Amino acid sequence: MILGIIGCGAIGSDIALFADELDDIETIYLYDKVKEAENRLAGRIKKGRIARDIDELIERSDVVFECASQEAVYQYSEKVLRAGKDLVIMSVGALLDDELRERLAGIAKEKRCKIYLPSGALCGIDGISAARIGGLSEVTLVTTKPPESFGRKDEERVVLYHGPAREAVKLFPQNINVAACVSLAGIGSDKTEVKIVSDPVAARIHHKVLAHGRFGRLRAEVENMPNPKNPKSSYLASLSAMAILKRIIDPIQIG
C-alpha cells in the first residue's frame, strides 16, 4: 500500500514514523506547505518521498491522511475522493459544515471509496454510535486542558466555553475536534453540549463524555498526555490515526 500524508506536523509525523515500520506500507508520500517540515520528516523515515505537489501525492497514493487543518479539508478532500482514493480526516471539525459533509459523502459513494474519521483523543465513540441506533436523548462532552494547551496563562480554573458543539469547533478548531467526532457519532452538533475548561491544576488533557438514551447511561473518561511535539493535541489522537491505518490494512475488523 502507498500512503499519502498531507501535513507534516506532530500528528503527520507520528503517523509517518509508525507507517514506516509496517511491512504493508511500500512508500509514504509527503506534502506540506512548509517545505522545511517536508524535508525534516522525509529525512527521518526510510520510505518517505516528497510529493512534487498535491496532485502527485493523490495520484500515487492508495490512502491519503489529512493531518493539516480544517482549511486543508476544504482544499483537498474533494480532489482526493474524486480520484477514487480513501481519505482519513484528522481535522474532523470541518465536517460540521453540513454542506461540505454531504458533498463529500456523495462523492465517496459515487466513487466507491471511504472517508475515515479517527476517534481522536476520546474513548466511547463506539458506544455513542451504537446507542444512536436505539435512540439517544442527551450527549455532553466536558474537556479540561492545561492553560498552555490553549495558549493561555490562567492561574485559576476558567470555563472558556459552554454551549453547542458546532460553535465550540469554530472557536477552538485546533483543540476540540473531539466535539465534532462525538457530534457526528451521536445526536448532531446543535444538540451535543460542550464545556471547555482551562485548569492550571490539570497535568493532563481530560475528556469526559456523558450520554443518556433508551439504551441506558454511558460515562466515558480519558486522561491524555499532550503530544510532546504539540501541546494543543493529545498523543492519543495520533494513536487513533495509527489504529485507523491498521484497520485499513488488517483483514479482521473489531468494533
N, C-alpha and C positions, 0 to 999 in steps of 0.2 A: 504494500500500500504506500502511496505517495501522499504526504501530508503537507498542507499549506497553512502557514500561521501569519495572520495579519496582526501586527503589533508585537514588538519585541521588548516589552517592558517586563514587569515582575511575573505576571501570570503567563505571558507568552514564553518567557524564558524557562519557567518551571515545566511547562508542557513540552517544550523542545528538548530539554535535558532528559526528561522521562522517556519521550518517544525515541530518543537517540539510542537507548538501551534495549528497545524492543526489536526482536528478530523480524516481526511482521512489517516493520516500517523500513522502506527501502531508501527514501530520500525525504528531506524536510526542506521545503521552500519557505523563505522568509521575506516579509515585506514590512517596512516601517517608513513613515515619512521622515523620521530622523535616521539618516544614514549611519551615523555613529552607532546607534542601537543595533542596526542590522549587522554591521561589521563585528561588533563586540560579541553578539550571540553566535554568529556564524563561526567565529574563532574558537568557541567553546564546545562545539558539537562536531562529531565525525561526519554525520550525514547531511550537514547543513549546506544549503545553496541559497544565495541571494537572488531573488527574482528581479529581473530587469524592470518590471512594472507589475501592476496588479493583474493585468491581462495574462501575463506569462504565468503568474502564480496560479490563477484559476485554471488555465488551460492544462497545466502539468499536474495539478493535484487531484486526488480522488476525494479527499475530505478537506474542508477549509475550516480552520478555527479563527473566529473573530475574537481578538484579545486586546482591542484598542480602545474603543469608546462608543457611545451611542451614535456619535456622528459617523463613525465607520460603518455601523449597521445601516444607516440611511444611504451611505455612499456605495457600498459594495455588495450588500446581501442579495439584492435583486439580480445583480450580474452573476453572482455565484450560482444561484438557483437556476437561472435561465440557461446556464451552461450544463445543467443536469448534475451538479455536484452537491453532495451532502454538506450541510453547514451547521457548525456548532457556534452558538451565540453566547458569549460571556456577558455582554452588556445588555442583559435581559430587559432593563428598564425601557429601552427603545420600543419594545413590543407592547407597551401600554398605550402606544399610538394605535388605536383600533384600525384605522385605515391602512397603516403600514402592515400590521399583523395579518389582516385579512388578505391583503395583496400578496404577501409572501407565502401565506398558506395556499393560496390559489395557484401560484406559480409552482410550488413544490408538488402539489397534487398533479398538475399538468405534466410536469417533467419527471414525475415518479422518483423524487428524491426526498430526503428527510431534513428537518430542522430540529436540532437537539438543543435543549436548554438545561445545562447543568444545575443541580440544586444549590450550588454555591456554598456559602458558609452556614448552611442551615440543615437541620435534620427534621424529619416528619413530613416532608413533601409527599412521599408515597401514601401516607395515611390521609393527608388532606385530599389528595386526588381520588382515593378510593371512597372517602366519606362523601365527596361531592355527588357521587352517583346515587347514594341513598338520600341525600338532602342535607345540606349544611345551612345553619341559620346564622352563625356568627364566627368570624375569624379575626383574631387580634395578634399583632406582632409587636413585641417590645424589644428594641435594640439599644444596648448600652455599650458605649465605647469610651476609651480614654480620650481626653480632650485633644491630644496630638493627632488622633485619627481624623479629627475634623479640622485640623489646623488651628486649634484654639488653645488658650492657656487658662482655662477655668480653674478656680481654686475651690469651687463647691459644685455640687450636683445641679445641672441645669437641663430642663426639658426643652430641647431645641424645636421639637415639632410634635403635634398631636392632631391627627386627622386622617383623611383617606389616603390610601397608598398611592393613588395617581399623583397627588400633589407632592407627596414625600419623595417620589422618584425624580420629579422635576427639580426640587430644591436641593436634593443630595444625590446627584447622579453617580458620583464615584464611591458612595458609601452605603447605599441602600438597595442594591439590586435584589437582595433577598425579599424585599417587599413586593417587587414585581413578580418574582417567582412564586411566592405564596398566593398572590392575587390570581395569577394565571392558572394555578393548580386548583384554586378554590372558588370563591364567590365573586371574583372580579375586583378591579382596582377602586371602584367607587364605594363598595361595601366593606372592603377589608380595612380595618382600623390599624393605624400605625402610631407608635410612640417612639421617638428618638431622643436618647438621653446622653449627655456628656457628663462623665463622672470621673474626677481625678483619682478616686479610690480604686477604680476599675483597673486591674492589671491585665485583663484580657478583654476580648470582644465578646459580648454576651448577647445571644438571641433567644427569645422565648416566644413560642407560638402557642396560643390557646384557641381551641375550636369547639363548637357545640353543634349538635345536629341529631338527626334521628338515630345515628349510629351510637351516640353516647357523647363522651367528652374526650378531648385529646389535649395533652400538655407535653410539649417537647422543648427541651432547653439544651443549649450547647454553649460552651465557653471556648472561644477560639484564640489561638495565639496569632498576633498580627504577622503578616508576611514580612520577613526580615528585609525584603527588597522594597516594600511599600507598606507603611503602617496603616494606610487607608483601607487596605484589603486584608482579609483573613487568609491564612495559609490553607485552610480547608477549601476555600474557593478554587485554588489551584488543584488540590487533590480531587475535587469533584469533577474538574475538567479531565484529569487523568483517568478517572473512573469511566467517564463517557467514552474516551478513546479505547479503553479496554473493552467496554461494552460493544463498541462497533466492531472490534476485532474478534472477540470471543463468540463461539457458536452457542454457548449456554447463557441464557439471559435470566437474571434474578430480579424480581420486583417489577 
